[in-house]
Amino acid sequence: MNCKFRDFSIVKVLLPQTKEEQTAIARVLQAADKEIALLKAKAEKLREQKKGLMQVLLTGKVRLTLDHH
């Protein structure tokens, strides 16, 4: 596909009205990035925990019993 200037010249881009608005938007995005990083780290820790639990179960050191009511 070949894109030319005229293809993009019709696109409208809305920009923040003030520097304060731009800064506020940046803060929200930075907070979201931090939360994503924390959630990724938590997910990795849970994967490691699962891996360790599976090792214990597979060695037979611990038996899992299901309680049927």
N, CA, C and O atoms as a Tripos MOL2 file, in Angstrom:
@<TRIPOS>MOLECULE
protein
  276   275    69     0     0
PROTEIN
NO_CHARGES

@<TRIPOS>ATOM
      1 N           0.8460   -1.1800    0.0000 N.3       1 MET1
      2 CA          0.0000    0.0000    0.0000 C.3       1 MET1
      3 C           0.8920    1.2440    0.0000 C.2       1 MET1
      4 O           1.8700    1.3160    0.7450 O.2       1 MET1
      5 N           0.5510    2.2060   -0.8290 N.am      2 ASN2
      6 CA          1.3280    3.4200   -0.9500 C.3       2 ASN2
      7 C           0.5370    4.5810   -0.3510 C.2       2 ASN2
      8 O          -0.5450    4.9120   -0.8370 O.2       2 ASN2
      9 N           1.0740    5.1980    0.7030 N.am      3 CYS3
     10 CA          0.3910    6.3110    1.3620 C.3       3 CYS3
     11 C           1.0630    7.6170    0.9650 C.2       3 CYS3
     12 O           2.2880    7.7340    1.0010 O.2       3 CYS3
     13 N           0.2760    8.5650    0.5990 N.am      4 LYS4
     14 CA          0.7740    9.8730    0.1910 C.3       4 LYS4
     15 C           0.3130   10.9290    1.1950 C.2       4 LYS4
     16 O          -0.5650   10.6770    2.0200 O.2       4 LYS4
     17 N           0.9150   12.1070    1.1120 N.am      5 PHE5
     18 CA          0.5700   13.1940    2.0130 C.3       5 PHE5
     19 C          -0.9240   13.4910    1.9900 C.2       5 PHE5
     20 O          -1.5240   13.7390    3.0360 O.2       5 PHE5
     21 N          -1.5220   13.4670    0.8180 N.am      6 ARG6
     22 CA         -2.9500   13.8040    0.7360 C.3       6 ARG6
     23 C          -3.8090   12.8180    1.5360 C.2       6 ARG6
     24 O          -4.8850   13.1730    2.0170 O.2       6 ARG6
     25 N          -3.3240   11.5770    1.6750 N.am      7 ASP7
     26 CA         -4.0590   10.5920    2.4750 C.3       7 ASP7
     27 C          -4.0810   10.9910    3.9530 C.2       7 ASP7
     28 O          -5.0690   10.7570    4.6490 O.2       7 ASP7
     29 N          -3.0130   11.5780    4.4140 N.am      8 PHE8
     30 CA         -2.9170   11.9690    5.8170 C.3       8 PHE8
     31 C          -3.3480   13.4000    6.0820 C.2       8 PHE8
     32 O          -3.6300   13.7530    7.2270 O.2       8 PHE8
     33 N          -3.4050   14.2160    5.0670 N.am      9 SER9
     34 CA         -3.7240   15.6270    5.2680 C.3       9 SER9
     35 C          -5.1690   15.8340    5.7160 C.2       9 SER9
     36 O          -5.5000   16.9000    6.2350 O.2       9 SER9
     37 N          -6.0170   14.8570    5.5310 N.am     10 ILE10
     38 CA         -7.4270   14.9860    5.9460 C.3      10 ILE10
     39 C          -7.6500   14.5270    7.3880 C.2      10 ILE10
     40 O          -8.7390   14.7100    7.9320 O.2      10 ILE10
     41 N          -6.6280   13.9340    8.0110 N.am     11 VAL11
     42 CA         -6.7500   13.4390    9.3770 C.3      11 VAL11
     43 C          -6.6820   14.6140   10.3450 C.2      11 VAL11
     44 O          -5.7750   15.4430   10.2720 O.2      11 VAL11
     45 N          -7.6570   14.6730   11.2570 N.am     12 LYS12
     46 CA         -7.6590   15.7150   12.2800 C.3      12 LYS12
     47 C          -7.1130   15.1430   13.5680 C.2      12 LYS12
     48 O          -7.5130   14.0620   14.0010 O.2      12 LYS12
     49 N          -6.1930   15.8750   14.1800 N.am     13 VAL13
     50 CA         -5.5810   15.4610   15.4350 C.3      13 VAL13
     51 C          -5.9220   16.5020   16.4830 C.2      13 VAL13
     52 O          -5.6230   17.6850   16.3180 O.2      13 VAL13
     53 N          -6.5520   16.0550   17.5660 N.am     14 LEU14
     54 CA         -6.9050   16.9680   18.6460 C.3      14 LEU14
     55 C          -5.7810   16.9960   19.6710 C.2      14 LEU14
     56 O          -5.3330   15.9480   20.1350 O.2      14 LEU14
     57 N          -5.3320   18.1750   20.0190 N.am     15 LEU15
     58 CA         -4.2620   18.3490   20.9850 C.3      15 LEU15
     59 C          -4.8160   19.0060   22.2410 C.2      15 LEU15
     60 O          -5.7990   19.7430   22.1710 O.2      15 LEU15
     61 N          -4.1930   18.7490   23.3940 N.am     16 PRO16
     62 CA         -4.6340   19.4100   24.6250 C.3      16 PRO16
     63 C          -4.5570   20.9350   24.4680 C.2      16 PRO16
     64 O          -3.6520   21.4630   23.8220 O.2      16 PRO16
     65 N          -5.5140   21.6130   25.0660 N.am     17 GLN17
     66 CA         -5.5870   23.0710   24.9350 C.3      17 GLN17
     67 C          -4.4610   23.7860   25.6830 C.2      17 GLN17
     68 O          -3.9730   24.8200   25.2290 O.2      17 GLN17
     69 N          -4.0500   23.2350   26.8280 N.am     18 THR18
     70 CA         -3.0310   23.9010   27.6450 C.3      18 THR18
     71 C          -1.9430   22.9110   28.0360 C.2      18 THR18
     72 O          -2.1110   21.6960   27.9340 O.2      18 THR18
     73 N          -0.8300   23.4650   28.4860 N.am     19 LYS19
     74 CA          0.2530   22.6110   28.9730 C.3      19 LYS19
     75 C          -0.1940   21.8600   30.2200 C.2      19 LYS19
     76 O           0.2110   20.7170   30.4300 O.2      19 LYS19
     77 N          -1.0240   22.4870   31.0490 N.am     20 GLU20
     78 CA         -1.5170   21.8460   32.2670 C.3      20 GLU20
     79 C          -2.3480   20.6130   31.9230 C.2      20 GLU20
     80 O          -2.2360   19.5750   32.5760 O.2      20 GLU20
     81 N          -3.1790   20.7360   30.8950 N.am     21 GLU21
     82 CA         -3.9960   19.6010   30.4690 C.3      21 GLU21
     83 C          -3.0950   18.4770   29.9430 C.2      21 GLU21
     84 O          -3.3250   17.3010   30.2250 O.2      21 GLU21
     85 N          -2.0860   18.8500   29.1880 N.am     22 GLN22
     86 CA         -1.1450   17.8600   28.6620 C.3      22 GLN22
     87 C          -0.4090   17.1590   29.8080 C.2      22 GLN22
     88 O          -0.2140   15.9440   29.7780 O.2      22 GLN22
     89 N          -0.0080   17.9290   30.8100 N.am     23 THR23
     90 CA          0.6810   17.3770   31.9740 C.3      23 THR23
     91 C          -0.2350   16.4290   32.7450 C.2      23 THR23
     92 O           0.1970   15.3640   33.1850 O.2      23 THR23
     93 N          -1.4970   16.8180   32.9090 N.am     24 ALA24
     94 CA         -2.4530   15.9680   33.6150 C.3      24 ALA24
     95 C          -2.6510   14.6430   32.8720 C.2      24 ALA24
     96 O          -2.7100   13.5810   33.4920 O.2      24 ALA24
     97 N          -2.7490   14.7120   31.5670 N.am     25 ILE25
     98 CA         -2.8970   13.4990   30.7530 C.3      25 ILE25
     99 C          -1.6630   12.6190   30.9120 C.2      25 ILE25
    100 O          -1.7770   11.4020   31.0530 O.2      25 ILE25
    101 N          -0.4940   13.2310   30.8890 N.am     26 ALA26
    102 CA          0.7550   12.4750   31.0360 C.3      26 ALA26
    103 C           0.8090   11.7780   32.3950 C.2      26 ALA26
    104 O           1.2650   10.6390   32.4910 O.2      26 ALA26
    105 N           0.3480   12.4570   33.4390 N.am     27 ARG27
    106 CA          0.3470   11.8480   34.7850 C.3      27 ARG27
    107 C          -0.5620   10.6280   34.8310 C.2      27 ARG27
    108 O          -0.2050    9.6040   35.4140 O.2      27 ARG27
    109 N          -1.7260   10.7340   34.2230 N.am     28 VAL28
    110 CA         -2.6540    9.6000   34.1970 C.3      28 VAL28
    111 C          -2.0200    8.4250   33.4510 C.2      28 VAL28
    112 O          -2.1090    7.2810   33.8980 O.2      28 VAL28
    113 N          -1.3850    8.7070   32.3250 N.am     29 LEU29
    114 CA         -0.7500    7.6410   31.5460 C.3      29 LEU29
    115 C           0.4290    7.0280   32.2990 C.2      29 LEU29
    116 O           0.6440    5.8180   32.2270 O.2      29 LEU29
    117 N           1.1930    7.8480   33.0200 N.am     30 GLN30
    118 CA          2.3030    7.3280   33.8170 C.3      30 GLN30
    119 C           1.7900    6.4410   34.9480 C.2      30 GLN30
    120 O           2.3760    5.3980   35.2390 O.2      30 GLN30
    121 N           0.6950    6.8580   35.5840 N.am     31 ALA31
    122 CA          0.1000    6.0420   36.6510 C.3      31 ALA31
    123 C          -0.3810    4.7060   36.0840 C.2      31 ALA31
    124 O          -0.2140    3.6640   36.7180 O.2      31 ALA31
    125 N          -0.9770    4.7350   34.8960 N.am     32 ALA32
    126 CA         -1.4280    3.5000   34.2570 C.3      32 ALA32
    127 C          -0.2350    2.6040   33.9310 C.2      32 ALA32
    128 O          -0.3070    1.3880   34.1120 O.2      32 ALA32
    129 N           0.8590    3.1930   33.4550 N.am     33 ASP33
    130 CA          2.0680    2.4160   33.1580 C.3      33 ASP33
    131 C           2.6130    1.7500   34.4220 C.2      33 ASP33
    132 O           3.0180    0.5880   34.3880 O.2      33 ASP33
    133 N           2.6250    2.4880   35.5420 N.am     34 LYS34
    134 CA          3.1080    1.9210   36.8060 C.3      34 LYS34
    135 C           2.2180    0.7710   37.2520 C.2      34 LYS34
    136 O           2.7110   -0.2640   37.7000 O.2      34 LYS34
    137 N           0.9070    0.9520   37.1290 N.am     35 GLU35
    138 CA         -0.0190   -0.1050   37.5230 C.3      35 GLU35
    139 C           0.1710   -1.3470   36.6540 C.2      35 GLU35
    140 O           0.1460   -2.4700   37.1580 O.2      35 GLU35
    141 N           0.3590   -1.1500   35.3700 N.am     36 ILE36
    142 CA          0.6030   -2.2790   34.4600 C.3      36 ILE36
    143 C           1.8830   -3.0070   34.8630 C.2      36 ILE36
    144 O           1.9150   -4.2380   34.8890 O.2      36 ILE36
    145 N           2.9310   -2.2590   35.1750 N.am     37 ALA37
    146 CA          4.1980   -2.8770   35.5840 C.3      37 ALA37
    147 C           4.0240   -3.6810   36.8700 C.2      37 ALA37
    148 O           4.5530   -4.7850   36.9930 O.2      37 ALA37
    149 N           3.2780   -3.1220   37.8310 N.am     38 LEU38
    150 CA          3.0350   -3.8340   39.0910 C.3      38 LEU38
    151 C           2.2270   -5.1040   38.8490 C.2      38 LEU38
    152 O           2.5230   -6.1480   39.4310 O.2      38 LEU38
    153 N           1.2230   -5.0250   38.0050 N.am     39 LEU39
    154 CA          0.4040   -6.2010   37.7110 C.3      39 LEU39
    155 C           1.2020   -7.2730   36.9690 C.2      39 LEU39
    156 O           1.0130   -8.4670   37.2040 O.2      39 LEU39
    157 N           2.0890   -6.8450   36.0790 N.am     40 LYS40
    158 CA          2.9470   -7.8160   35.3820 C.3      40 LYS40
    159 C           3.8710   -8.5090   36.3710 C.2      40 LYS40
    160 O           4.0690   -9.7220   36.2970 O.2      40 LYS40
    161 N           4.4410   -7.7380   37.3040 N.am     41 ALA41
    162 CA          5.3230   -8.3170   38.3140 C.3      41 ALA41
    163 C           4.5530   -9.2970   39.1970 C.2      41 ALA41
    164 O           5.0580  -10.3710   39.5260 O.2      41 ALA41
    165 N           3.3390   -8.9270   39.5770 N.am     42 LYS42
    166 CA          2.5070   -9.8070   40.4020 C.3      42 LYS42
    167 C           2.1790  -11.0910   39.6430 C.2      42 LYS42
    168 O           2.2290  -12.1790   40.2160 O.2      42 LYS42
    169 N           1.8470  -10.9720   38.3720 N.am     43 ALA43
    170 CA          1.5330  -12.1460   37.5520 C.3      43 ALA43
    171 C           2.7510  -13.0630   37.4540 C.2      43 ALA43
    172 O           2.6140  -14.2850   37.5160 O.2      43 ALA43
    173 N           3.9350  -12.4830   37.3040 N.am     44 GLU44
    174 CA          5.1530  -13.2900   37.2250 C.3      44 GLU44
    175 C           5.4040  -14.0220   38.5360 C.2      44 GLU44
    176 O           5.7760  -15.1950   38.5290 O.2      44 GLU44
    177 N           5.2030  -13.3400   39.6620 N.am     45 LYS45
    178 CA          5.3750  -13.9860   40.9640 C.3      45 LYS45
    179 C           4.3850  -15.1380   41.1310 C.2      45 LYS45
    180 O           4.7390  -16.1970   41.6500 O.2      45 LYS45
    181 N           3.1500  -14.9280   40.6920 N.am     46 LEU46
    182 CA          2.1520  -15.9930   40.7820 C.3      46 LEU46
    183 C           2.5110  -17.1700   39.8840 C.2      46 LEU46
    184 O           2.2830  -18.3210   40.2560 O.2      46 LEU46
    185 N           3.0720  -16.8960   38.7030 N.am     47 ARG47
    186 CA          3.5190  -17.9820   37.8150 C.3      47 ARG47
    187 C           4.6380  -18.7880   38.4770 C.2      47 ARG47
    188 O           4.6650  -20.0160   38.4020 O.2      47 ARG47
    189 N           5.5650  -18.0690   39.1290 N.am     48 GLU48
    190 CA          6.6590  -18.7540   39.8290 C.3      48 GLU48
    191 C           6.1150  -19.5890   40.9940 C.2      48 GLU48
    192 O           6.5690  -20.7100   41.2270 O.2      48 GLU48
    193 N           5.1470  -19.0370   41.7160 N.am     49 GLN49
    194 CA          4.5350  -19.7590   42.8260 C.3      49 GLN49
    195 C           3.8370  -21.0230   42.3060 C.2      49 GLN49
    196 O           3.9560  -22.0930   42.9030 O.2      49 GLN49
    197 N           3.1250  -20.8920   41.2150 N.am     50 LYS50
    198 CA          2.4410  -22.0360   40.6150 C.3      50 LYS50
    199 C           3.4590  -23.1010   40.2060 C.2      50 LYS50
    200 O           3.2530  -24.2930   40.4310 O.2      50 LYS50
    201 N           4.5490  -22.6540   39.6060 N.am     51 LYS51
    202 CA          5.5980  -23.5730   39.1700 C.3      51 LYS51
    203 C           6.1450  -24.3500   40.3660 C.2      51 LYS51
    204 O           6.3410  -25.5630   40.2900 O.2      51 LYS51
    205 N           6.3890  -23.6440   41.4670 N.am     52 GLY52
    206 CA          6.8910  -24.2960   42.6810 C.3      52 GLY52
    207 C           5.8870  -25.2790   43.2500 C.2      52 GLY52
    208 O           6.2590  -26.3780   43.6640 O.2      52 GLY52
    209 N           4.6250  -24.8980   43.2760 N.am     53 LEU53
    210 CA          3.5870  -25.7990   43.7840 C.3      53 LEU53
    211 C           3.4550  -27.0360   42.9120 C.2      53 LEU53
    212 O           3.2640  -28.1390   43.4230 O.2      53 LEU53
    213 N           3.5540  -26.8650   41.6130 N.am     54 MET54
    214 CA          3.4720  -28.0080   40.7040 C.3      54 MET54
    215 C           4.6480  -28.9510   40.9310 C.2      54 MET54
    216 O           4.4800  -30.1700   40.8740 O.2      54 MET54
    217 N           5.8330  -28.4050   41.1850 N.am     55 GLN55
    218 CA          7.0040  -29.2430   41.4710 C.3      55 GLN55
    219 C           6.7660  -30.0850   42.7180 C.2      55 GLN55
    220 O           7.0680  -31.2780   42.7380 O.2      55 GLN55
    221 N           6.2220  -29.4570   43.7600 N.am     56 VAL56
    222 CA          5.9520  -30.1710   45.0100 C.3      56 VAL56
    223 C           4.9170  -31.2700   44.7720 C.2      56 VAL56
    224 O           5.0730  -32.3880   45.2640 O.2      56 VAL56
    225 N           3.8770  -30.9610   44.0300 N.am     57 LEU57
    226 CA          2.8480  -31.9660   43.7530 C.3      57 LEU57
    227 C           3.3950  -33.1120   42.9060 C.2      57 LEU57
    228 O           3.0660  -34.2730   43.1490 O.2      57 LEU57
    229 N           4.2220  -32.7970   41.9230 N.am     58 LEU58
    230 CA          4.7500  -33.8300   41.0330 C.3      58 LEU58
    231 C           5.7560  -34.7470   41.7230 C.2      58 LEU58
    232 O           5.9070  -35.9040   41.3300 O.2      58 LEU58
    233 N           6.4400  -34.2490   42.7370 N.am     59 THR59
    234 CA          7.3930  -35.1000   43.4620 C.3      59 THR59
    235 C           6.6690  -36.0390   44.4080 C.2      59 THR59
    236 O           7.2640  -37.0080   44.8810 O.2      59 THR59
    237 N           5.4120  -35.7800   44.6930 N.am     60 GLY60
    238 CA          4.6410  -36.6330   45.5970 C.3      60 GLY60
    239 C           4.8270  -36.2780   47.0530 C.2      60 GLY60
    240 O           4.2980  -36.9630   47.9280 O.2      60 GLY60
    241 N           5.5770  -35.2110   47.3340 N.am     61 LYS61
    242 CA          5.7840  -34.7930   48.7210 C.3      61 LYS61
    243 C           4.4800  -34.3250   49.3500 C.2      61 LYS61
    244 O           4.2660  -34.4620   50.5540 O.2      61 LYS61
    245 N           3.6360  -33.7830   48.5310 N.am     62 VAL62
    246 CA          2.3360  -33.2940   48.9890 C.3      62 VAL62
    247 C           1.2780  -33.9180   48.1170 C.2      62 VAL62
    248 O           1.4370  -33.9990   46.8990 O.2      62 VAL62
    249 N           0.1910  -34.3630   48.7350 N.am     63 ARG63
    250 CA         -0.9130  -34.9300   47.9690 C.3      63 ARG63
    251 C          -2.0890  -33.9780   48.0310 C.2      63 ARG63
    252 O          -2.3680  -33.3820   49.0720 O.2      63 ARG63
    253 N          -2.7510  -33.8440   46.9460 N.am     64 LEU64
    254 CA         -3.9170  -32.9800   46.8550 C.3      64 LEU64
    255 C          -5.1570  -33.8490   46.9610 C.2      64 LEU64
    256 O          -5.3340  -34.7870   46.1840 O.2      64 LEU64
    257 N          -6.0120  -33.5370   47.9180 N.am     65 THR65
    258 CA         -7.2620  -34.2960   48.0520 C.3      65 THR65
    259 C          -8.4130  -33.3670   47.7380 C.2      65 THR65
    260 O          -8.4340  -32.2120   48.1630 O.2      65 THR65
    261 N          -9.3590  -33.8790   47.0000 N.am     66 LEU66
    262 CA        -10.5390  -33.1000   46.6570 C.3      66 LEU66
    263 C         -11.6780  -33.5170   47.5570 C.2      66 LEU66
    264 O         -11.9950  -34.7020   47.6680 O.2      66 LEU66
    265 N         -12.2770  -32.5640   48.1850 N.am     67 ASP67
    266 CA        -13.3750  -32.8330   49.1030 C.3      67 ASP67
    267 C         -14.6800  -32.6990   48.3430 C.2      67 ASP67
    268 O         -15.0190  -31.6050   47.8920 O.2      67 ASP67
    269 N         -15.4110  -33.7780   48.1930 N.am     68 HIS68
    270 CA        -16.6980  -33.7560   47.4690 C.3      68 HIS68
    271 C         -17.8300  -33.6930   48.4790 C.2      68 HIS68
    272 O         -17.9610  -34.5810   49.3210 O.2      68 HIS68
    273 N         -18.6440  -32.6560   48.4040 N.am     69 HIS69
    274 CA        -19.7940  -32.5150   49.3210 C.3      69 HIS69
    275 C         -21.0680  -32.8650   48.6180 C.2      69 HIS69
    276 O         -22.1410  -32.8090   49.2190 O.2      69 HIS69
@<TRIPOS>BOND
     1     1     2 1
     2     2     3 1
     3     3     4 2
     4     3     5 am
     5     5     6 1
     6     6     7 1
     7     7     8 2
     8     7     9 am
     9     9    10 1
    10    10    11 1
    11    11    12 2
    12    11    13 am
    13    13    14 1
    14    14    15 1
    15    15    16 2
    16    15    17 am
    17    17    18 1
    18    18    19 1
    19    19    20 2
    20    19    21 am
    21    21    22 1
    22    22    23 1
    23    23    24 2
    24    23    25 am
    25    25    26 1
    26    26    27 1
    27    27    28 2
    28    27    29 am
    29    29    30 1
    30    30    31 1
    31    31    32 2
    32    31    33 am
    33    33    34 1
    34    34    35 1
    35    35    36 2
    36    35    37 am
    37    37    38 1
    38    38    39 1
    39    39    40 2
    40    39    41 am
    41    41    42 1
    42    42    43 1
    43    43    44 2
    44    43    45 am
    45    45    46 1
    46    46    47 1
    47    47    48 2
    48    47    49 am
    49    49    50 1
    50    50    51 1
    51    51    52 2
    52    51    53 am
    53    53    54 1
    54    54    55 1
    55    55    56 2
    56    55    57 am
    57    57    58 1
    58    58    59 1
    59    59    60 2
    60    59    61 am
    61    61    62 1
    62    62    63 1
    63    63    64 2
    64    63    65 am
    65    65    66 1
    66    66    67 1
    67    67    68 2
    68    67    69 am
    69    69    70 1
    70    70    71 1
    71    71    72 2
    72    71    73 am
    73    73    74 1
    74    74    75 1
    75    75    76 2
    76    75    77 am
    77    77    78 1
    78    78    79 1
    79    79    80 2
    80    79    81 am
    81    81    82 1
    82    82    83 1
    83    83    84 2
    84    83    85 am
    85    85    86 1
    86    86    87 1
    87    87    88 2
    88    87    89 am
    89    89    90 1
    90    90    91 1
    91    91    92 2
    92    91    93 am
    93    93    94 1
    94    94    95 1
    95    95    96 2
    96    95    97 am
    97    97    98 1
    98    98    99 1
    99    99   100 2
   100    99   101 am
   101   101   102 1
   102   102   103 1
   103   103   104 2
   104   103   105 am
   105   105   106 1
   106   106   107 1
   107   107   108 2
   108   107   109 am
   109   109   110 1
   110   110   111 1
   111   111   112 2
   112   111   113 am
   113   113   114 1
   114   114   115 1
   115   115   116 2
   116   115   117 am
   117   117   118 1
   118   118   119 1
   119   119   120 2
   120   119   121 am
   121   121   122 1
   122   122   123 1
   123   123   124 2
   124   123   125 am
   125   125   126 1
   126   126   127 1
   127   127   128 2
   128   127   129 am
   129   129   130 1
   130   130   131 1
   131   131   132 2
   132   131   133 am
   133   133   134 1
   134   134   135 1
   135   135   136 2
   136   135   137 am
   137   137   138 1
   138   138   139 1
   139   139   140 2
   140   139   141 am
   141   141   142 1
   142   142   143 1
   143   143   144 2
   144   143   145 am
   145   145   146 1
   146   146   147 1
   147   147   148 2
   148   147   149 am
   149   149   150 1
   150   150   151 1
   151   151   152 2
   152   151   153 am
   153   153   154 1
   154   154   155 1
   155   155   156 2
   156   155   157 am
   157   157   158 1
   158   158   159 1
   159   159   160 2
   160   159   161 am
   161   161   162 1
   162   162   163 1
   163   163   164 2
   164   163   165 am
   165   165   166 1
   166   166   167 1
   167   167   168 2
   168   167   169 am
   169   169   170 1
   170   170   171 1
   171   171   172 2
   172   171   173 am
   173   173   174 1
   174   174   175 1
   175   175   176 2
   176   175   177 am
   177   177   178 1
   178   178   179 1
   179   179   180 2
   180   179   181 am
   181   181   182 1
   182   182   183 1
   183   183   184 2
   184   183   185 am
   185   185   186 1
   186   186   187 1
   187   187   188 2
   188   187   189 am
   189   189   190 1
   190   190   191 1
   191   191   192 2
   192   191   193 am
   193   193   194 1
   194   194   195 1
   195   195   196 2
   196   195   197 am
   197   197   198 1
   198   198   199 1
   199   199   200 2
   200   199   201 am
   201   201   202 1
   202   202   203 1
   203   203   204 2
   204   203   205 am
   205   205   206 1
   206   206   207 1
   207   207   208 2
   208   207   209 am
   209   209   210 1
   210   210   211 1
   211   211   212 2
   212   211   213 am
   213   213   214 1
   214   214   215 1
   215   215   216 2
   216   215   217 am
   217   217   218 1
   218   218   219 1
   219   219   220 2
   220   219   221 am
   221   221   222 1
   222   222   223 1
   223   223   224 2
   224   223   225 am
   225   225   226 1
   226   226   227 1
   227   227   228 2
   228   227   229 am
   229   229   230 1
   230   230   231 1
   231   231   232 2
   232   231   233 am
   233   233   234 1
   234   234   235 1
   235   235   236 2
   236   235   237 am
   237   237   238 1
   238   238   239 1
   239   239   240 2
   240   239   241 am
   241   241   242 1
   242   242   243 1
   243   243   244 2
   244   243   245 am
   245   245   246 1
   246   246   247 1
   247   247   248 2
   248   247   249 am
   249   249   250 1
   250   250   251 1
   251   251   252 2
   252   251   253 am
   253   253   254 1
   254   254   255 1
   255   255   256 2
   256   255   257 am
   257   257   258 1
   258   258   259 1
   259   259   260 2
   260   259   261 am
   261   261   262 1
   262   262   263 1
   263   263   264 2
   264   263   265 am
   265   265   266 1
   266   266   267 1
   267   267   268 2
   268   267   269 am
   269   269   270 1
   270   270   271 1
   271   271   272 2
   272   271   273 am
   273   273   274 1
   274   274   275 1
   275   275   276 2
@<TRIPOS>SUBSTRUCTURE
     1 MET1         2 RESIDUE 1 A MET
     2 ASN2         6 RESIDUE 1 A ASN
     3 CYS3        10 RESIDUE 1 A CYS
     4 LYS4        14 RESIDUE 1 A LYS
     5 PHE5        18 RESIDUE 1 A PHE
     6 ARG6        22 RESIDUE 1 A ARG
     7 ASP7        26 RESIDUE 1 A ASP
     8 PHE8        30 RESIDUE 1 A PHE
     9 SER9        34 RESIDUE 1 A SER
    10 ILE10       38 RESIDUE 1 A ILE
    11 VAL11       42 RESIDUE 1 A VAL
    12 LYS12       46 RESIDUE 1 A LYS
    13 VAL13       50 RESIDUE 1 A VAL
    14 LEU14       54 RESIDUE 1 A LEU
    15 LEU15       58 RESIDUE 1 A LEU
    16 PRO16       62 RESIDUE 1 A PRO
    17 GLN17       66 RESIDUE 1 A GLN
    18 THR18       70 RESIDUE 1 A THR
    19 LYS19       74 RESIDUE 1 A LYS
    20 GLU20       78 RESIDUE 1 A GLU
    21 GLU21       82 RESIDUE 1 A GLU
    22 GLN22       86 RESIDUE 1 A GLN
    23 THR23       90 RESIDUE 1 A THR
    24 ALA24       94 RESIDUE 1 A ALA
    25 ILE25       98 RESIDUE 1 A ILE
    26 ALA26      102 RESIDUE 1 A ALA
    27 ARG27      106 RESIDUE 1 A ARG
    28 VAL28      110 RESIDUE 1 A VAL
    29 LEU29      114 RESIDUE 1 A LEU
    30 GLN30      118 RESIDUE 1 A GLN
    31 ALA31      122 RESIDUE 1 A ALA
    32 ALA32      126 RESIDUE 1 A ALA
    33 ASP33      130 RESIDUE 1 A ASP
    34 LYS34      134 RESIDUE 1 A LYS
    35 GLU35      138 RESIDUE 1 A GLU
    36 ILE36      142 RESIDUE 1 A ILE
    37 ALA37      146 RESIDUE 1 A ALA
    38 LEU38      150 RESIDUE 1 A LEU
    39 LEU39      154 RESIDUE 1 A LEU
    40 LYS40      158 RESIDUE 1 A LYS
    41 ALA41      162 RESIDUE 1 A ALA
    42 LYS42      166 RESIDUE 1 A LYS
    43 ALA43      170 RESIDUE 1 A ALA
    44 GLU44      174 RESIDUE 1 A GLU
    45 LYS45      178 RESIDUE 1 A LYS
    46 LEU46      182 RESIDUE 1 A LEU
    47 ARG47      186 RESIDUE 1 A ARG
    48 GLU48      190 RESIDUE 1 A GLU
    49 GLN49      194 RESIDUE 1 A GLN
    50 LYS50      198 RESIDUE 1 A LYS
    51 LYS51      202 RESIDUE 1 A LYS
    52 GLY52      206 RESIDUE 1 A GLY
    53 LEU53      210 RESIDUE 1 A LEU
    54 MET54      214 RESIDUE 1 A MET
    55 GLN55      218 RESIDUE 1 A GLN
    56 VAL56      222 RESIDUE 1 A VAL
    57 LEU57      226 RESIDUE 1 A LEU
    58 LEU58      230 RESIDUE 1 A LEU
    59 THR59      234 RESIDUE 1 A THR
    60 GLY60      238 RESIDUE 1 A GLY
    61 LYS61      242 RESIDUE 1 A LYS
    62 VAL62      246 RESIDUE 1 A VAL
    63 ARG63      250 RESIDUE 1 A ARG
    64 LEU64      254 RESIDUE 1 A LEU
    65 THR65      258 RESIDUE 1 A THR
    66 LEU66      262 RESIDUE 1 A LEU
    67 ASP67      266 RESIDUE 1 A ASP
    68 HIS68      270 RESIDUE 1 A HIS
    69 HIS69      274 RESIDUE 1 A HIS
